[in-house]
Amino acid sequence: MQKFIRSRALTALIVAAISVPALAASEDSPNDWAMAGDILVARPFGMVLTLAGSALFVVSLPFTALGGNVKQAADVLVVGPAKETFVRCLGCSTAGRYQDPNDVGQ
């Protein structure tokens, strides 16, 4: 019974993490629900993905070094999840710092 509850909770967490970008009304101004979902669901999930990607990168390093694609593996497994977790503005759906649309020309 406990495994069933855990699997349901994990499924709900994954669905919530996937749907967080859909909560944002627009990229120009993230709303409070998008920010709350981001801080409570997406960021912790992103940290887990970053740690798992780092572990996979270390395990795959001998093979990627032999194949000559260490940079591509690092970008996909470590850098991408880390950017989405630590560089993306709170509530935004794309990586990068928030820029106010009113300050574009300044």
C-alpha positions in Angstrom: 0.0 0.0 0.0 2.8 2.4 0.8 4.5 1.8 -2.6 1.2 2.6 -4.3 0.9 5.9 -2.4 4.6 6.7 -3.2 4.1 6.0 -6.9 0.9 8.1 -7.0 2.8 11.0 -5.3 5.7 10.7 -7.7 3.3 10.7 -10.6 1.5 13.8 -9.3 4.9 15.6 -8.8 6.0 14.8 -12.3 2.7 16.0 -13.8 2.9 19.2 -11.7 6.5 19.8 -12.8 5.6 19.4 -16.5 2.5 21.7 -16.2 4.3 24.6 -14.4 5.2 26.5 -17.6 1.6 26.3 -18.7 0.6 28.2 -15.5 2.4 31.3 -16.7 0.1 33.8 -18.3 2.8 35.3 -20.5 6.6 35.4 -20.5 6.5 39.2 -20.0 5.0 39.0 -16.5 5.0 35.7 -14.6 2.0 35.5 -12.2 2.0 34.5 -8.6 0.8 30.9 -9.4 3.6 30.4 -11.8 6.1 31.6 -9.3 4.7 29.4 -6.5 4.6 26.4 -8.7 8.1 27.1 -9.8 9.6 27.5 -6.3 7.7 24.5 -4.9 7.8 22.0 -7.7 10.0 22.9 -10.7 13.1 24.1 -8.9 13.5 21.1 -6.6 12.7 18.8 -9.6 15.4 20.7 -11.6 17.9 20.2 -8.8 17.2 16.4 -8.8 17.6 16.4 -12.6 20.9 18.3 -12.4 22.3 15.9 -9.8 21.1 12.8 -11.8 22.5 14.3 -15.0 25.8 14.9 -13.2 26.0 11.3 -12.0 25.1 10.1 -15.5 27.8 12.3 -17.0 30.5 10.9 -14.7 29.4 7.4 -15.5 29.4 8.1 -19.3 32.6 10.1 -19.3 35.0 7.3 -20.4 32.7 6.5 -23.4 32.0 10.1 -24.4 35.8 10.8 -24.2 36.5 7.9 -26.5 33.7 9.2 -28.9 34.9 12.8 -28.7 31.6 14.3 -27.6 32.3 15.2 -24.0 31.1 18.8 -24.5 27.8 17.7 -26.0 27.2 15.2 -23.1 28.0 17.9 -20.5 25.7 20.4 -22.2 22.8 18.0 -22.3 23.2 16.2 -19.0 24.6 18.9 -16.7 24.5 22.4 -18.1 21.0 22.3 -19.6 19.2 21.2 -16.3 21.4 23.5 -14.3 20.5 26.6 -16.4 16.8 25.7 -16.1 17.1 25.4 -12.4 19.5 28.2 -11.4 19.5 30.8 -14.1 15.8 31.0 -15.1 13.8 33.8 -13.5 11.2 32.7 -11.0 8.0 31.8 -12.9 9.5 32.1 -16.4 9.4 29.2 -18.8 12.7 29.9 -20.6 16.2 30.1 -19.2 17.7 33.5 -18.7 17.3 36.5 -16.5 14.0 38.4 -16.4 14.0 41.5 -18.5 11.2 44.0 -18.1 9.6 44.6 -21.5 9.4 48.3 -20.6 13.2 48.6 -20.2 14.1 47.1 -23.6 15.3 50.3 -25.2 17.2 51.5 -22.1 
